[in-house]
């Protein structure tokens, strides 16, 4: 269900939005709904890494790196970022 709302825009902003809506052959309201949806979609948090990403730290201490105990958070973060980047 859609809800009516009111916003205040600068004249130049409103003019630019109307021109964009006209060029896309949609209403100004539809353009604004799309812009809001796109904004909200980008703000969503990325999905949590798969549980297998955490298993990549198993036997990390056997890597030969001596500072594992001191920098374990750093290595865990790196492993999760690499897994999440896929």
N, C-alpha and C positions, 0 to 999 in steps of 0.2 A: 504494500500500500504506500503510495506516495503522499508526502506531507508538504503542504505549501510553506514557503519561507520567503523572507525578504532580505535582500542584501543591498548595500550601497556601494556603488562603483564610481570611479572617476570617469568623466566623460570620454576620455581617450580610451580607457579600458573597455567601456561599454561599446564604443564604436568599433574597436578592433574585434571584440567578440561577435558582434552582429555581422561584421564582414566575414569572419571565419565561418559562422553558421550559414550564412548565405552561400559561401563558396562550396560548402559541403552539402548544401540543400537539405539542411535540417533546421529545426527551430533553435532559438537561443536556449530555451530550457533544456532541450536534448543535448546540446553542446556542453552546457554546464554540468549536466548529470554525468556525461562521459568524462569530463575533466576531473570531477570529484572522484569518480570510480577509479580512474587511472592513478590519481594521487593516493587513494587509500590502498590500492593494490600494491603500489611500490612500498608503502609503509609496513606491510605485513612482515612479520618476522620469518626468516627462513625456517624450513622444517628442521627438526632436530636430527642430528646425524644418526645413522643406523647404528645399532648396538655393536656391530662388527668393528666400527671405528675405534671403540674403546679397547678392543682386543689387540689392537696394534701396539699397545704399550706393554703387553705381556712380554717378559724377557728383555725389556728395554735395558735393564741393568747389565745384560750380557753383551752389550754393544761395544764395550771397551771404553766408553766415555766415563770419566772419573767423577764428573759433577752431577750425575743423574739425581742423587738424593737432594742436592741443593737446588737444582733447576727442573724438578719434575713437572711443575706447573707449566713451565715454558715448553717442554717437550710434549706434554699432553695437548696443550693448545695448538702447537704446530701440527700434530697428528690429526686433530679434529678439523683444523682449517683445510688441510690437504684433502681430507675425505669429503668435507662439505663443498669444496670447490668443484667437485666433479659433477 
